[in-house]
Structure formats: structure tokens, C-alpha cells
Amino acid sequence: MLFLVLAVIVTLGAGSAVAMVASSGDGSSDKKSPSESDSTTGGLPTPSLSIPSELPSELPSLPTEVPSGLPSGVPTDLDSLLPSLAGDDVPYYMLQTGDCFNIDDTKPGQAAKRSCRAAHDAEVVKVAELEGTYTTDAALKKAASALCAKPLDTKAAKQPAGTVRGTLVQYPDPTGFKLGIDKVACSLAADVGAGKRKLTKPLT
């Protein structure tokens, strides 16, 4: 990502340089080049042209083989120059309503986005925002759960029996909240805890 941002900055800088050159050219239009003269009278030498009487009968031959000294491993496409993406893991607060994802207990606060048509752990029902002042994790948990309770209950009631067996409420800790992270992701899950059961299609 950093590479792409830098590339944009360099491109914008180049555009500015081109504009400056064009501006500089317009501003110096009154100056005359050394070969120009204000006088239109004679005094200028007449150029003489000489054409050779005979042309060479043979032209030099061009090489037919590519030199073998070119470096190997030169990239042939742009994709090889760009850094590869780090996968589908995103911070939970970047999830949107309708996103499906897997959870990993060893990566708290992260979600691995998946297609809703493939096996996945949970689907986001609603993304809400915390309002107010909270200084403890308990207070944040209570407020986040209150934001998610109604939309999760409503959505769960519409699902076929046995589809979902749990809810997942993701919220910031006090440090994250102080930094401005106020998103709460309210999700329905196939099975919270054991993680053996999966959802295999979007929620209805």
C-alpha cells in the first residue's frame, strides 16, 4: 500500500513539473533565439549544398540475434513490482453489514473476510457507533451489547431453525475508544466457541 501511495505522490509531482515548464515557456515568448534578427535585409551567407555523386552499393547489415548479455530476472509485468496483499484479515471495525468472516481466538479484534457462499463463522447484521464517554471495558461491553441486542434478535428470528447458535459483538477496548474507534460489529454466528459448525450461505 505504501508503494502505491508513493507512486501517486511521484506522479503528482511530475505533473507539477510539466506545468512549470509550460508556464516558463509562455513567459519567455518575447525573447528571440540567437539565429533570429530584427533586420530583413541581406548580408546573410547563402548555404551551399553538396550531394555525393555515388551512393554506397551495400548497406551495413543489422544484428539478427538478441545480445546474450541482458540481465535475467527482469520483471515483465507490473504486478510483479507491486507488493502482494497480506490476506483477508481486517480489523473488526472495517467490517460492513452483510460481510461474512471467520474468527480466530489467537487474533482478537481481527476478522478474516470470506465469501458468504463459502463456509464461514459469522455474518455482520449491523454496524453501530458508540456514543458517550466510557472509561472501562465493562462499560463499553454493556453499551455495545445494548446496541446489538434488538437487531440481532430480529435477524435471528428470521433464520431457519438451527442456522445460527450464537451472537458475536465486537467492540473497542478503552484505549481504542480513546483513539476514536467507536464502531461496534453485531454478528450472528453458526457456533460461538467450538467453531465446528459453519454458515454456508448468506443469512435470510
C-alpha positions as CSV (number, residue, x, y, z in Angstrom):
1,M,0.0,0.0,0.0
2,L,2.8,2.3,0.8
3,F,4.3,1.7,-2.6
4,L,1.0,2.8,-4.3
5,V,0.8,6.0,-2.2
6,L,4.3,6.9,-3.0
7,A,3.7,6.2,-6.7
8,V,0.8,8.7,-6.7
9,I,2.8,11.3,-5.0
10,V,5.6,11.0,-7.5
11,T,3.1,11.2,-10.4
12,L,1.5,14.4,-9.0
13,G,5.0,15.9,-8.6
14,A,5.8,15.1,-12.2
15,G,2.6,16.8,-13.3
16,S,3.5,19.9,-11.4
17,A,6.9,19.9,-13.1
18,V,5.4,19.7,-16.5
19,A,3.1,22.7,-15.7
20,M,6.0,24.7,-14.5
21,V,8.0,24.1,-17.8
22,A,4.9,25.1,-19.9
23,S,4.5,28.2,-17.8
24,S,8.1,29.1,-18.1
25,G,7.9,28.6,-21.9
26,D,5.0,31.0,-22.2
27,G,6.6,33.7,-20.1
28,S,9.7,33.9,-22.3
29,S,7.9,34.1,-25.7
30,D,9.2,37.7,-26.3
31,K,12.9,36.6,-26.3
32,K,14.5,35.9,-29.7
33,S,16.7,33.0,-30.4
34,P,20.3,33.8,-31.4
35,S,19.6,33.0,-35.0
36,E,16.8,35.5,-35.4
37,S,17.4,39.1,-36.5
38,D,15.3,42.3,-36.4
39,S,16.7,43.2,-39.9
40,T,15.3,41.6,-43.0
41,T,17.9,43.0,-45.4
42,G,20.7,40.9,-47.0
43,G,24.1,40.2,-45.5
44,L,23.3,36.6,-44.6
45,P,25.6,33.9,-46.2
46,T,23.9,31.6,-48.8
47,P,24.2,28.0,-47.8
48,S,25.7,25.6,-50.3
49,L,24.6,22.1,-50.6
50,S,26.7,19.2,-51.9
51,I,25.2,15.9,-52.9
52,P,27.5,12.9,-53.3
53,S,27.6,11.7,-56.8
54,E,27.7,8.0,-55.8
55,L,25.7,6.2,-53.1
56,P,27.2,3.1,-51.4
57,S,26.2,-0.1,-53.1
58,E,25.9,-2.1,-49.8
59,L,24.3,-1.1,-46.6
60,P,25.6,-2.4,-43.3
61,S,23.7,-5.4,-42.0
62,L,21.7,-5.3,-38.8
63,P,22.2,-7.8,-36.0
64,T,19.7,-10.7,-36.1
65,E,20.2,-12.1,-32.6
66,V,19.4,-10.5,-29.3
67,P,22.6,-9.9,-27.2
68,S,23.1,-12.6,-24.6
69,G,24.4,-10.1,-22.0
70,L,21.0,-8.9,-20.9
71,P,20.3,-9.4,-17.2
72,S,18.0,-12.3,-16.3
73,G,15.0,-12.0,-14.0
74,V,13.9,-8.6,-15.3
75,P,10.2,-8.3,-14.4
76,T,7.9,-8.5,-17.5
77,D,4.7,-7.2,-15.9
78,L,3.7,-4.5,-13.4
79,D,2.1,-7.0,-11.0
80,S,5.5,-8.4,-10.0
81,L,6.6,-4.9,-8.9
82,L,3.7,-4.4,-6.6
83,P,3.6,-5.8,-3.0
84,S,1.2,-8.6,-2.5
85,L,-1.7,-8.1,-0.2
86,A,-1.4,-9.5,3.3
87,G,-4.5,-11.7,3.0
88,D,-8.2,-11.2,4.0
89,D,-7.6,-10.3,7.7
90,V,-9.0,-6.9,8.6
91,P,-9.7,-5.1,11.9
92,Y,-13.2,-5.8,13.0
93,Y,-14.2,-2.1,12.7
94,M,-13.6,-2.3,9.0
95,L,-16.4,-4.8,8.5
96,Q,-19.7,-3.7,6.9
97,T,-23.2,-5.0,7.2
98,G,-23.5,-8.2,5.2
99,D,-19.8,-9.1,5.4
100,C,-19.1,-12.8,6.2
101,F,-16.0,-13.8,8.1
102,N,-14.0,-16.3,10.2
103,I,-12.8,-15.6,13.7
104,D,-9.5,-16.7,15.3
105,D,-9.2,-16.7,19.1
106,T,-5.4,-16.0,18.7
107,K,-6.1,-12.8,16.8
108,P,-8.5,-10.8,18.9
109,G,-10.0,-7.8,17.1
110,Q,-9.3,-9.3,13.7
111,A,-11.7,-10.9,11.2
112,A,-10.8,-13.0,8.1
113,K,-13.3,-12.0,5.4
114,R,-14.9,-14.8,3.5
115,S,-17.5,-15.2,0.8
116,C,-20.9,-15.7,2.2
117,R,-21.4,-18.6,-0.2
118,A,-18.4,-20.5,1.3
119,A,-18.1,-21.9,4.8
120,H,-17.7,-19.1,7.4
121,D,-18.2,-18.5,11.1
122,A,-20.4,-15.4,11.2
123,E,-22.1,-12.6,9.3
124,V,-22.4,-8.9,10.2
125,V,-26.0,-7.9,10.8
126,K,-25.4,-4.3,11.8
127,V,-22.5,-1.9,12.4
128,A,-23.3,0.6,15.1
129,E,-21.5,3.5,16.7
130,L,-20.9,4.1,20.4
131,E,-21.9,7.5,21.7
132,G,-21.0,8.9,25.1
133,T,-18.0,8.5,27.4
134,Y,-16.7,5.1,28.5
135,T,-13.6,4.5,30.6
136,T,-13.8,0.8,31.4
137,D,-14.1,-2.4,29.4
138,A,-17.2,-3.3,31.3
139,A,-19.0,-0.1,30.4
140,L,-18.0,-0.5,26.7
141,K,-19.2,-4.1,26.7
142,K,-22.6,-3.1,28.2
143,A,-23.1,-0.3,25.7
144,A,-22.1,-2.4,22.7
145,S,-24.4,-5.2,23.8
146,A,-27.3,-2.8,24.1
147,L,-26.7,-1.5,20.6
148,C,-26.7,-5.0,19.2
149,A,-29.5,-6.7,21.2
150,K,-32.5,-5.7,19.1
151,P,-31.1,-6.0,15.6
152,L,-29.6,-9.4,16.4
153,D,-32.8,-10.7,18.0
154,T,-34.8,-9.5,15.0
155,K,-32.4,-11.1,12.4
156,A,-32.1,-14.4,14.3
157,A,-35.9,-14.8,14.4
158,K,-36.0,-14.8,10.6
159,Q,-33.4,-17.6,10.2
160,P,-34.4,-21.3,9.7
161,A,-34.1,-23.4,12.8
162,G,-30.6,-24.5,13.7
163,T,-28.9,-22.0,11.3
164,V,-27.4,-19.8,14.0
165,R,-26.5,-20.7,17.5
166,G,-24.8,-17.6,18.8
167,T,-24.2,-13.9,18.6
168,L,-20.9,-12.1,18.3
169,V,-20.5,-8.4,19.5
170,Q,-17.1,-6.8,18.7
171,Y,-16.2,-3.5,20.3
172,P,-13.1,-1.4,21.1
173,D,-11.3,-1.6,24.3
174,P,-10.9,1.7,26.4
175,T,-7.6,2.6,24.7
176,G,-9.0,2.1,21.2
177,F,-12.1,4.1,22.1
178,K,-9.9,7.0,23.3
179,L,-8.2,6.9,19.9
180,G,-11.5,7.3,18.1
181,I,-12.5,3.7,17.3
182,D,-16.3,3.8,18.1
183,K,-17.6,1.0,15.8
184,V,-19.5,-2.0,17.1
185,A,-20.0,-5.0,14.8
186,C,-23.1,-7.0,15.6
187,S,-23.0,-10.5,14.1
188,L,-24.8,-13.8,14.1
189,A,-22.6,-16.9,14.3
190,A,-23.1,-20.5,13.4
191,D,-21.4,-21.7,16.6
192,V,-19.5,-19.5,19.1
193,G,-16.8,-21.2,21.0
194,A,-16.2,-24.7,19.5
195,G,-16.3,-23.3,15.9
196,K,-17.1,-26.7,14.4
197,R,-20.3,-25.6,12.7
198,K,-20.2,-23.1,9.8
199,L,-22.6,-21.0,7.9
200,T,-22.6,-21.8,4.2
201,K,-24.8,-19.1,2.7
202,P,-26.0,-15.6,3.5
203,L,-28.5,-15.0,6.2
204,T,-32.1,-14.5,5.1
